[in-house]
Amino acid sequence: MNPVNIVVLISGSGTNLQAIIDAVERGEINGRIAAVISNRPDAKGLERAQQHGLHTVVIDHRTFSGRDTFDAALQATIEQFQPALVVLAGFMRILTDGFVQHFSGRLLNIHPSLLPKFKGLNTHARALEAGEKEHGCSVHFVSCELDGGAVIGQARVAIAADDSADTLATKVQQLEHRLYPTCVKLFCAGQLQLTDNGALLDGKPLPLNGLDLTEAP
């Protein structure tokens, strides 16, 4: 099967982008990163991409009159690269329903909690405040509900008695760097599919929390 085109959207440092780049370069993912697009011209992830010879594009959201016009420009730019998959890797924009619906079934995100717990922001502090025994991250298909799309996979870590939001964030980020490339790999191999009834892996329904990918495959 020929490698599929991947477009990665970033807003910041691009550590998850780096993890995916590394997995592609190791030959673990049957895909090629056709473009890295950022809404922020100062995003460090752009430098990471350029160091690997990847095509980068900046679409500065501050130059648009609103969310709809920005998303329309972003959608048009993405489609120029004919992607089979669009990966949100620290892309700090809430996307319009029209954009999400256009890319439905080929739009992935990673979230720093064990969904459906702790949707939204400040997940590490909220997990601590709730007295959780474990925390982690989830890769999911993007839907019009914030952090509400079908979960593909999760990775977990125990919360230690002396953990702070910062130490927990570091632990979870390390999990993200394993989890996201694994899920991208499954998608690019043609094993994942989104249906009206949820996500399928090799034609079989995934559980509500997706695959437990805590241990490196």
SULWOBEL-V632761 format. One record per residue. N is the residue number from 1. RES is the residue in one letter. OMEGA is omega as a letter, one per 20 degrees, with the letter a starting at -180 (NA if undefined). NEAR is the number of other C-alpha atoms within 12 Angstrom. D_CENTER is the distance of its C-alpha to the mean C-alpha in whole Angstrom. Layout:
BEGIN
n:N res:RES omega:OMEGA near:NEAR d_center:D_CENTER
n:N res:RES omega:OMEGA near:NEAR d_center:D_CENTER
END
This chain:
BEGIN
n:1 res:M omega:a near:9 d_center:23
n:2 res:N omega:r near:12 d_center:23
n:3 res:P omega:a near:22 d_center:19
n:4 res:V omega:r near:26 d_center:17
n:5 res:N omega:r near:29 d_center:16
n:6 res:I omega:r near:39 d_center:12
n:7 res:V omega:a near:42 d_center:11
n:8 res:V omega:r near:49 d_center:9
n:9 res:L omega:a near:44 d_center:9
n:10 res:I omega:r near:41 d_center:10
n:11 res:S omega:a near:31 d_center:12
n:12 res:G omega:a near:28 d_center:13
n:13 res:S omega:r near:25 d_center:14
n:14 res:G omega:r near:35 d_center:11
n:15 res:T omega:r near:33 d_center:11
n:16 res:N omega:r near:40 d_center:8
n:17 res:L omega:a near:47 d_center:9
n:18 res:Q omega:r near:34 d_center:12
n:19 res:A omega:r near:33 d_center:11
n:20 res:I omega:r near:39 d_center:10
n:21 res:I omega:a near:40 d_center:13
n:22 res:D omega:a near:25 d_center:15
n:23 res:A omega:r near:26 d_center:15
n:24 res:V omega:a near:29 d_center:15
n:25 res:E omega:r near:19 d_center:18
n:26 res:R omega:a near:15 d_center:20
n:27 res:G omega:a near:16 d_center:20
n:28 res:E omega:a near:25 d_center:17
n:29 res:I omega:r near:31 d_center:15
n:30 res:N omega:a near:31 d_center:17
n:31 res:G omega:r near:35 d_center:16
n:32 res:R omega:r near:36 d_center:16
n:33 res:I omega:a near:40 d_center:14
n:34 res:A omega:r near:33 d_center:16
n:35 res:A omega:r near:35 d_center:15
n:36 res:V omega:a near:49 d_center:13
n:37 res:I omega:r near:47 d_center:14
n:38 res:S omega:r near:40 d_center:14
n:39 res:N omega:a near:35 d_center:16
n:40 res:R omega:a near:28 d_center:17
n:41 res:P omega:a near:23 d_center:20
n:42 res:D omega:a near:20 d_center:20
n:43 res:A omega:a near:31 d_center:16
n:44 res:K omega:r near:25 d_center:17
n:45 res:G omega:r near:37 d_center:14
n:46 res:L omega:r near:33 d_center:16
n:47 res:E omega:r near:27 d_center:19
n:48 res:R omega:a near:27 d_center:17
n:49 res:A omega:a near:34 d_center:16
n:50 res:Q omega:r near:22 d_center:20
n:51 res:Q omega:r near:14 d_center:21
n:52 res:H omega:r near:23 d_center:20
n:53 res:G omega:a near:17 d_center:21
n:54 res:L omega:r near:26 d_center:18
n:55 res:H omega:r near:25 d_center:19
n:56 res:T omega:r near:32 d_center:18
n:57 res:V omega:r near:32 d_center:18
n:58 res:V omega:r near:29 d_center:19
n:59 res:I omega:a near:29 d_center:19
n:60 res:D omega:a near:25 d_center:20
n:61 res:H omega:a near:27 d_center:20
n:62 res:R omega:a near:15 d_center:23
n:63 res:T omega:a near:15 d_center:25
n:64 res:F omega:a near:16 d_center:24
n:65 res:S omega:a near:13 d_center:26
n:66 res:G omega:a near:17 d_center:24
n:67 res:R omega:a near:23 d_center:20
n:68 res:D omega:a near:20 d_center:22
n:69 res:T omega:r near:21 d_center:23
n:70 res:F omega:a near:27 d_center:20
n:71 res:D omega:r near:29 d_center:18
n:72 res:A omega:r near:24 d_center:20
n:73 res:A omega:r near:25 d_center:20
n:74 res:L omega:r near:36 d_center:17
n:75 res:Q omega:a near:30 d_center:17
n:76 res:A omega:r near:18 d_center:20
n:77 res:T omega:r near:26 d_center:19
n:78 res:I omega:a near:36 d_center:16
n:79 res:E omega:r near:23 d_center:18
n:80 res:Q omega:a near:18 d_center:20
n:81 res:F omega:r near:26 d_center:18
n:82 res:Q omega:a near:21 d_center:18
n:83 res:P omega:r near:29 d_center:15
n:84 res:A omega:a near:34 d_center:15
n:85 res:L omega:r near:41 d_center:11
n:86 res:V omega:a near:44 d_center:9
n:87 res:V omega:r near:45 d_center:5
n:88 res:L omega:a near:41 d_center:4
n:89 res:A omega:a near:41 d_center:5
n:90 res:G omega:r near:34 d_center:7
n:91 res:F omega:a near:31 d_center:8
n:92 res:M omega:r near:23 d_center:11
n:93 res:R omega:r near:28 d_center:13
n:94 res:I omega:a near:26 d_center:13
n:95 res:L omega:r near:32 d_center:13
n:96 res:T omega:r near:24 d_center:17
n:97 res:D omega:a near:19 d_center:17
n:98 res:G omega:r near:20 d_center:19
n:99 res:F omega:a near:30 d_center:16
n:100 res:V omega:a near:30 d_center:14
n:101 res:Q omega:r near:20 d_center:17
n:102 res:H omega:a near:23 d_center:17
n:103 res:F omega:a near:32 d_center:14
n:104 res:S omega:r near:28 d_center:14
n:105 res:G omega:r near:33 d_center:13
n:106 res:R omega:a near:36 d_center:11
n:107 res:L omega:a near:40 d_center:8
n:108 res:L omega:r near:45 d_center:5
n:109 res:N omega:r near:48 d_center:3
n:110 res:I omega:a near:49 d_center:4
n:111 res:H omega:a near:46 d_center:7
n:112 res:P omega:r near:45 d_center:10
n:113 res:S omega:r near:41 d_center:13
n:114 res:L omega:a near:43 d_center:14
n:115 res:L omega:j near:34 d_center:14
n:116 res:P omega:r near:27 d_center:16
n:117 res:K omega:r near:27 d_center:17
n:118 res:F omega:r near:27 d_center:16
n:119 res:K omega:r near:23 d_center:14
n:120 res:G omega:a near:22 d_center:14
n:121 res:L omega:r near:16 d_center:15
n:122 res:N omega:a near:19 d_center:17
n:123 res:T omega:a near:31 d_center:16
n:124 res:H omega:r near:36 d_center:18
n:125 res:A omega:a near:24 d_center:21
n:126 res:R omega:r near:23 d_center:21
n:127 res:A omega:r near:33 d_center:20
n:128 res:L omega:a near:27 d_center:23
n:129 res:E omega:a near:17 d_center:25
n:130 res:A omega:r near:15 d_center:25
n:131 res:G omega:a near:16 d_center:26
n:132 res:E omega:r near:25 d_center:24
n:133 res:K omega:r near:18 d_center:25
n:134 res:E omega:a near:25 d_center:21
n:135 res:H omega:r near:42 d_center:18
n:136 res:G omega:a near:42 d_center:14
n:137 res:C omega:a near:47 d_center:10
n:138 res:S omega:r near:47 d_center:9
n:139 res:V omega:a near:47 d_center:6
n:140 res:H omega:r near:48 d_center:7
n:141 res:F omega:a near:44 d_center:9
n:142 res:V omega:r near:38 d_center:9
n:143 res:S omega:a near:32 d_center:13
n:144 res:C omega:r near:22 d_center:15
n:145 res:E omega:a near:19 d_center:15
n:146 res:L omega:r near:25 d_center:13
n:147 res:D omega:a near:32 d_center:11
n:148 res:G omega:a near:28 d_center:13
n:149 res:G omega:a near:37 d_center:12
n:150 res:A omega:a near:41 d_center:13
n:151 res:V omega:r near:41 d_center:11
n:152 res:I omega:a near:46 d_center:11
n:153 res:G omega:r near:46 d_center:11
n:154 res:Q omega:r near:42 d_center:12
n:155 res:A omega:a near:40 d_center:14
n:156 res:R omega:r near:33 d_center:17
n:157 res:V omega:r near:32 d_center:19
n:158 res:A omega:r near:23 d_center:22
n:159 res:I omega:r near:27 d_center:23
n:160 res:A omega:a near:18 d_center:26
n:161 res:A omega:a near:14 d_center:29
n:162 res:D omega:r near:11 d_center:29
n:163 res:D omega:r near:25 d_center:25
n:164 res:S omega:r near:19 d_center:24
n:165 res:A omega:a near:23 d_center:21
n:166 res:D omega:a near:16 d_center:21
n:167 res:T omega:r near:21 d_center:21
n:168 res:L omega:r near:34 d_center:19
n:169 res:A omega:r near:28 d_center:16
n:170 res:T omega:r near:22 d_center:17
n:171 res:K omega:a near:28 d_center:17
n:172 res:V omega:r near:37 d_center:14
n:173 res:Q omega:r near:32 d_center:12
n:174 res:Q omega:r near:24 d_center:14
n:175 res:L omega:a near:38 d_center:13
n:176 res:E omega:a near:44 d_center:9
n:177 res:H omega:r near:36 d_center:11
n:178 res:R omega:a near:37 d_center:12
n:179 res:L omega:a near:40 d_center:10
n:180 res:Y omega:r near:47 d_center:7
n:181 res:P omega:r near:40 d_center:9
n:182 res:T omega:r near:39 d_center:11
n:183 res:C omega:r near:45 d_center:9
n:184 res:V omega:r near:50 d_center:9
n:185 res:K omega:a near:34 d_center:13
n:186 res:L omega:a near:28 d_center:14
n:187 res:F omega:a near:39 d_center:12
n:188 res:C omega:r near:33 d_center:14
n:189 res:A omega:r near:23 d_center:17
n:190 res:G omega:a near:26 d_center:17
n:191 res:Q omega:a near:22 d_center:17
n:192 res:L omega:r near:36 d_center:15
n:193 res:Q omega:r near:33 d_center:16
n:194 res:L omega:r near:31 d_center:15
n:195 res:T omega:r near:20 d_center:19
n:196 res:D omega:a near:14 d_center:21
n:197 res:N omega:r near:15 d_center:21
n:198 res:G omega:a near:27 d_center:18
n:199 res:A omega:r near:35 d_center:16
n:200 res:L omega:r near:29 d_center:18
n:201 res:L omega:a near:25 d_center:18
n:202 res:D omega:r near:15 d_center:21
n:203 res:G omega:a near:15 d_center:22
n:204 res:K omega:a near:16 d_center:22
n:205 res:P omega:r near:23 d_center:21
n:206 res:L omega:r near:26 d_center:18
n:207 res:P omega:a near:18 d_center:19
n:208 res:L omega:a near:23 d_center:18
n:209 res:N omega:r near:29 d_center:16
n:210 res:G omega:r near:32 d_center:15
n:211 res:L omega:r near:31 d_center:16
n:212 res:D omega:a near:27 d_center:17
n:213 res:L omega:a near:29 d_center:15
n:214 res:T omega:r near:28 d_center:17
n:215 res:E omega:a near:16 d_center:19
n:216 res:A omega:a near:18 d_center:18
n:217 res:P omega:NA near:15 d_center:19
END
